[in-house]
Amino acid sequence: MALNPFFLNGSPAEQRLIQDLINEQLKIYGIDVTYIPRKFVREETIIEEVTSSKFDDSFLLEAYINTYEGYGGSGDILTKFGMSLRDELTLIISKERFEDFISPFLNDMDDIAISNRPKEGDLVYFPLGGRLFEVKFVEHEQPFYQLGKTYVYEIKCELFEYEDEIIDTSIQEIDEKIENQGYITTLELIGYGSPAYATAEIGTGYIRKIYLNNDGYGYKSAPTVTITPPSDGGTIATAVASIRRVGNSYSIDEILLKNAGIGYTQTPIITISGGGGTGAAATCSIEKYEYGVVSINVTDGGVGYSTLPTITITGAATTSAKAVAVLGNNNNINSILLEDCGLGYNSAPEITIASPPVITGIGTYKFNEVVVGSQSQVEARVKNWDLDTKTLKVSFVASNNPNIRFYPGESIIGQTSGAIYSVSSYETMDLYDKYSENKQIEQEADLILDFSESNPFGIY
């Protein structure tokens, strides 16, 4: 049997009146929140998982706080993994306002999954608490069809847990909330640089080259290399050893000359001692008559060296000398060691040290822009840039491989700003979460709990 046609369950005019009243009440008793829709950057279509998303649009919207007595949820919970904040917030917004002022903009975006209503996964910035909340459920049927229609969305939100999403709303108050959150690498960059300079000294009766006969094993640090002096007087040769990991222990990698000595007529004895290892042995060859490079003296260590530069030795010789640089703690060249002293020089050769990667750093990195390593081609997103200290904090872009990192010395190029500086050093993983390592929890627990596993009532 049909309904009585003379009694209406709700006319369009009545529905419009209810909607207007609700809109007016929200403007009177509500607060302005910022609605931030989630955009899908990368999806796994097989399991329908969103692996990367971004939030770069925002809409100001009035909302009524339904949890007026305070945050809902479980509150702050202390777990073995740290502090877990489980605050919840329930907001009521006008259905008409959303459909008229937000949906038209979302309809034109290809990376928006649902545009006609608020959707789970979107963010809401709550200005009273200065916090970001994530929409977990949208109730659209409460109150239940008054006069045959629904008028509001009840949005149930949980405190947002950041997972390296891109948040760039251009609203500083919101964007700065995630500036120091997530997995961040801190890069110390070089603002300026200058080339290093060195001179060579030649002589006769020198050690031509050191040969490593046995690299030994069990070394914990570089051993000391001792060379016997020349028998008839002269300059004593000096050398240094470096170690490398072989299996589960360290062995000697190579032995290079700091000074090749002068006046050797007989092959000296090389002794390797210390460093916690054993078994290493080395011999050498000498040149009695021809001139070779016996030492290289650094006259200017330069600035801005974060990787070993190429050393070029130019001069007329039967066999050219070969040398490698040693970096100092201040991104300069500390010394130059000889790998092969060469043979047949009539005069001291010219020493040319390659310039540092960047002579002058330029530009200012922008928040959230993508930067690329010139050699590694690794991409990262700028979290913070301090021009005075040349400290750049970045999070890596869509990288599931923890071994993907920038190379020391390579240039970091801003794709938007055009800024370019070279890497001096970096911390590969900084967690900007005061509870991440549970240090504070452990310290406080030690003050009130006894972890000695002894009888708390004493020993009888």
RASUL-V254959 format. One record per pair of residues at least 6 apart in sequence whose C-alpha atoms are under 6 Angstrom apart, sorted by the first residue. I is the first residue (numbers start at 1). J is the second residue. D is the distance in whole Angstrom. If there is no record, write none. Layout:
# RASUL-V254959
I&J&D / I&J&D
This chain:
# RASUL-V254959
9&147&6 / 10&147&4 / 10&148&6 / 19&151&6 / 26&64&6 / 30&62&6 / 30&63&5 / 30&64&4 / 31&62&5 / 31&63&6 / 32&61&5 / 32&62&4 / 33&60&6 / 33&61&5 / 33&125&6 / 33&126&6 / 34&59&5 / 34&60&5 / 34&124&6 / 34&125&5 / 35&58&6 / 35&59&5 / 35&124&5 / 36&57&6 / 36&58&5 / 36&123&5 / 36&124&6 / 37&122&5 / 38&55&5 / 38&122&5 / 39&53&6 / 39&54&5 / 39&111&5 / 39&112&5 / 40&53&5 / 40&111&5 / 41&52&5 / 41&53&5 / 42&51&6 / 42&52&5 / 43&49&6 / 43&50&4 / 43&51&6 / 53&165&6 / 54&165&5 / 54&166&4 / 54&167&6 / 55&166&6 / 55&167&5 / 56&167&6 / 56&168&5 / 56&169&5 / 57&169&5 / 63&92&5 / 63&93&5 / 64&91&6 / 64&92&5 / 65&91&5 / 66&90&5 / 66&91&6 / 67&90&6 / 71&87&6 / 71&88&6 / 71&89&6 / 72&87&6 / 72&88&5 / 73&86&6 / 73&87&5 / 73&88&5 / 74&86&5 / 75&85&6 / 75&86&5 / 75&87&5 / 76&84&6 / 76&85&5 / 76&86&6 / 77&83&6 / 77&84&5 / 82&435&5 / 82&438&6 / 87&159&6 / 88&157&6 / 88&158&4 / 89&157&5 / 90&155&6 / 90&156&5 / 91&154&6 / 91&155&5 / 92&153&6 / 92&154&5 / 93&152&6 / 93&153&5 / 94&152&5 / 95&151&5 / 95&152&5 / 95&153&6 / 103&115&5 / 103&116&5 / 106&115&5 / 107&115&6 / 120&135&5 / 120&136&5 / 120&137&6 / 121&134&6 / 121&135&5 / 122&134&6 / 122&135&5 / 123&133&6 / 123&134&5 / 123&135&6 / 124&132&6 / 124&133&5 / 125&131&6 / 125&132&5 / 132&160&6 / 133&157&6 / 133&158&5 / 133&159&4 / 133&160&5 / 134&157&5 / 134&158&5 / 134&160&5 / 135&157&4 / 136&156&6 / 136&157&5 / 137&156&5 / 138&154&6 / 138&155&5 / 139&153&6 / 139&154&5 / 140&153&5 / 164&182&6 / 168&175&6 / 179&383&5 / 180&432&6 / 181&432&6 / 183&431&6 / 184&394&5 / 184&395&5 / 184&429&6 / 184&430&5 / 185&393&6 / 185&394&5 / 185&427&6 / 185&428&5 / 185&429&5 / 185&430&6 / 186&392&6 / 186&393&4 / 186&426&5 / 186&427&5 / 187&391&6 / 187&392&5 / 187&426&4 / 188&391&5 / 188&424&5 / 188&425&5 / 188&426&6 / 189&390&5 / 189&422&6 / 189&423&5 / 189&424&5 / 190&304&6 / 190&422&5 / 190&424&6 / 191&361&5 / 192&359&5 / 192&360&4 / 192&361&6 / 193&303&5 / 193&304&4 / 193&359&4 / 194&302&5 / 194&303&5 / 194&359&6 / 195&302&5 / 195&355&5 / 196&300&5 / 196&301&5 / 196&302&4 / 197&299&6 / 197&300&5 / 198&297&5 / 198&298&4 / 198&299&5 / 198&351&6 / 199&296&6 / 199&297&5 / 199&351&6 / 200&295&6 / 200&296&4 / 200&348&6 / 201&293&6 / 201&294&6 / 201&295&5 / 201&348&6 / 202&292&5 / 202&293&4 / 202&294&5 / 202&348&6 / 203&291&5 / 203&292&6 / 204&262&6 / 204&288&6 / 204&289&6 / 204&290&6 / 204&291&5 / 205&262&5 / 205&263&4 / 205&264&4 / 205&287&5 / 205&288&4 / 206&260&5 / 206&261&5 / 206&262&5 / 206&264&6 / 206&286&6 / 206&287&6 / 207&260&5 / 207&285&6 / 207&286&4 / 208&285&5 / 208&286&5 / 208&341&5 / 209&284&6 / 209&285&6 / 209&340&5 / 210&283&6 / 210&284&4 / 211&282&6 / 211&283&5 / 211&284&6 / 212&282&4 / 213&281&5 / 213&282&5 / 214&280&5 / 214&281&5 / 215&251&5 / 215&252&5 / 215&280&5 / 216&251&5 / 216&278&5 / 216&279&4 / 216&280&4 / 217&250&6 / 217&251&5 / 217&277&6 / 217&278&6 / 218&249&5 / 218&250&5 / 218&277&4 / 219&250&5 / 219&251&6 / 219&275&5 / 219&276&5 / 219&277&4 / 220&275&6 / 220&276&6 / 221&275&5 / 222&241&6 / 222&242&6 / 222&243&6 / 222&275&5 / 223&273&6 / 223&274&5 / 223&275&4 / 224&272&6 / 224&273&5 / 224&274&6 / 225&240&6 / 225&271&6 / 225&272&5 / 226&270&6 / 226&271&5 / 227&269&6 / 227&270&5 / 228&268&5 / 228&269&6 / 229&236&5 / 230&263&6 / 230&264&5 / 234&262&5 / 234&263&5 / 235&261&5 / 235&262&5 / 236&261&5 / 237&259&5 / 237&260&5 / 237&261&4 / 238&258&5 / 238&259&5 / 239&256&6 / 239&257&4 / 239&258&5 / 240&255&6 / 240&256&6 / 241&254&6 / 241&255&4 / 242&252&6 / 242&253&5 / 242&254&6 / 243&251&5 / 243&252&4 / 243&253&5 / 244&250&5 / 244&251&6 / 244&253&5 / 256&337&6 / 256&338&6 / 256&339&5 / 257&337&6 / 257&338&5 / 258&337&5 / 259&294&6 / 259&295&5 / 260&294&5 / 265&288&6 / 290&344&5 / 291&343&6 / 291&344&5 / 291&345&5 / 292&341&6 / 292&342&5 / 292&343&5 / 292&345&6 / 293&341&5 / 301&332&5 / 301&333&4 / 302&332&5 / 303&331&6 / 303&332&5 / 304&331&5 / 304&356&6 / 305&331&5 / 305&332&5 / 305&356&5 / 306&331&6 / 306&409&5 / 306&424&5 / 307&409&5 / 309&354&5 / 310&354&5 / 311&352&6 / 311&353&5 / 312&351&6 / 312&352&5 / 313&350&6 / 313&351&5 / 314&349&5 / 314&350&5 / 315&349&5 / 317&344&5 / 317&345&5 / 318&343&5 / 318&344&5 / 319&342&5 / 319&343&5 / 320&342&5 / 321&340&5 / 321&341&5 / 321&342&4 / 322&339&5 / 322&340&5 / 323&337&6 / 323&338&4 / 323&339&5 / 324&336&6 / 324&337&5 / 325&336&4 / 326&333&6 / 326&334&6 / 326&335&5 / 326&336&6 / 327&333&5 / 327&334&5 / 328&334&5 / 358&422&6 / 361&420&6 / 361&421&5 / 362&419&5 / 362&420&6 / 363&419&4 / 364&419&5 / 365&417&6 / 365&419&6 / 367&382&5 / 367&383&6 / 368&381&5 / 368&382&5 / 368&383&6 / 369&381&6 / 369&382&6 / 370&380&6 / 370&381&5 / 370&415&6 / 371&379&6 / 371&380&5 / 371&413&5 / 371&414&4 / 371&415&6 / 372&378&6 / 372&379&5 / 372&412&6 / 372&413&5 / 373&411&6 / 373&412&5 / 374&410&6 / 374&411&5 / 379&397&6 / 380&394&6 / 380&395&5 / 380&396&4 / 380&397&5 / 381&394&5 / 381&395&5 / 382&394&5 / 383&393&5 / 383&394&5 / 384&392&6 / 384&393&5 / 385&391&6 / 385&392&5 / 408&423&5 / 409&422&6 / 409&423&5 / 409&424&6 / 410&422&5 / 410&423&6 / 411&421&5 / 411&422&4 / 412&420&5 / 412&421&6 / 412&422&6 / 413&419&6 / 413&420&5
